Amino acid sequence: MKVGTLLIHNGHETDKTLGIPTGALGTPIYQTSTFEQGDFFKSGKTQEFDYARSGNPTRKALEETIAALEGGARGYAFSSGIAAVSSALGIFAAGDHVVAAEDIYGGSYRMFNTFYKRWGLEYTAVDASDPDNIKKALKFNTKALFLETPSNPLLKITDLRACLDIARSAGLVTIVDNTFMTPYLQRPLALGADIVIHSATKFLGGHSDVISGLAVTRTEELGKRLYAVQNGFGAVPGPWDCWIVQRGIKTLKVRLEAQQDAAMRLALWLKEQPNVEAVYYPGLAEHPGRAVHLAQADGAGAVLSFKTRTIEQARRFLAKTRLAAAAVSLGGVETIASYPVRMSHAAIPPAERARLGVTDTLVRISAGIEDADDLIADFSQALE
Ligand SMILES: *Cc1c(COP(=O)(O)O)cnc(C)c1O
């Protein structure tokens, strides 16, 4: 089955959590911290659930759903996307070395550069748009490669197959943050990755109403290692949040198709505007990474960015747009316009931002499901 069908038919069409056929089309929310274990003392029978940090039936339904969608052995849910990133890195030890793409999500960069560095996990950032840079960064103690494509906020493309091949021959565990694409558009495990990460806060939840993270492992063995961190580190989500994400996933296809269409319309329109200097969207024919992207993904996604000619124009756009929320985050049904230098990339030193091309004129758009004609009319008055 295609992912569009799997979003609905993934083993959780009806509730399986009770072991009795209630026929319920929704998964119950098990709002409990603990599970009665009397049977063990009566008959020695062990049971699947004992304490809700270790496992909860609502969470399990979501974890099995994301594993099915990404085509992996095991899925795990976390209290945020960053909790999923931190927990995945938690399978490594002090003295291990990780190679990561230099333009990964700002919060992931911070985990590497502050938190895990203090705990002795070595880290090298490379420009992964040239896979040779990964080869050059390998050391005797390199254990993992961490990638994200398209990148944020400039939508640069990393050749997943080429990079994952290099990593496999070096025996590395490969981790791909698939938040921007979702399994509907890109399935990194099928391209050779070992662990896929999501901020389910974004497209999977899809309604800007929950903070959530997910991870899927290619093998059972990696699944066991990640489960030890999920249970031991303890950054787990509550059952309500799992239920909200599980419900959001059901409509991922229709949302993302509509958002992607709107993103393409906006990109084509923006590049004709006199006050726009550049547009970054892998759906555009002139995008340098377009061919590589379309060889590894089924669409260009719903995030794009553009540079105005002056700083004033960018700031005025954010002040004047009525349909786009000037906010951080992305992937929701509502269009969001963010200003990376003051938001996602505020913590990165100005010189480093300049090197990465994140200027004061850059605006990032996450297209929502509004009518694209209305978005264009609104952007038009905001850019005047
Ligand atoms: C938002 C985001 C994260 C972090 O997720 P949270 O849910 O905010 O913790 C990680 N990676 C990417 C690509 C993101 O966009």
The ligand as an SDF file (V2000), in Angstrom:
LIG
                    3D

 15 15  0  0  0  0  0  0  0  0999 V2000
   10.8020   21.8850   15.2940 C   0  0  0  0  0  0  0  0  0  0  0  0
   11.8860   20.9790   14.8490 C   0  0  0  0  0  0  0  0  0  0  0  0
   12.5850   20.1760   15.7620 C   0  0  0  0  0  0  0  0  0  0  0  0
   12.3200   20.2450   17.2460 C   0  0  0  0  0  0  0  0  0  0  0  0
   11.0480   19.7970   17.5620 O   0  0  0  0  0  0  0  0  0  0  0  0
   10.2290   20.3090   18.8740 P   0  0  0  0  0  0  0  0  0  0  0  0
    8.9620   19.5490   18.7460 O   0  0  0  0  0  0  0  0  0  0  0  0
   10.1010   21.7740   18.7350 O   0  0  0  0  0  0  0  0  0  0  0  0
   11.0440   19.9350   20.0590 O   0  0  0  0  0  0  0  0  0  0  0  0
   13.5450   19.3230   15.2810 C   0  0  0  0  0  0  0  0  0  0  0  0
   13.8480   19.2650   13.9570 N   0  0  0  0  0  0  0  0  0  0  0  0
   13.2020   20.0350   13.0510 C   0  0  0  0  0  0  0  0  0  0  0  0
   13.5750   19.9340   11.6240 C   0  0  0  0  0  0  0  0  0  0  0  0
   12.2070   20.9180   13.4620 C   0  0  0  0  0  0  0  0  0  0  0  0
   11.6040   21.6910   12.5540 O   0  0  0  0  0  0  0  0  0  0  0  0
  1  2  1  0
  2  3  1  0
  2 14  2  0
  3  4  1  0
  3 10  2  0
  4  5  1  0
  5  6  1  0
  6  7  2  0
  6  8  1  0
  6  9  1  0
 10 11  1  0
 11 12  2  0
 12 13  1  0
 12 14  1  0
 14 15  1  0
M  END
$$$$
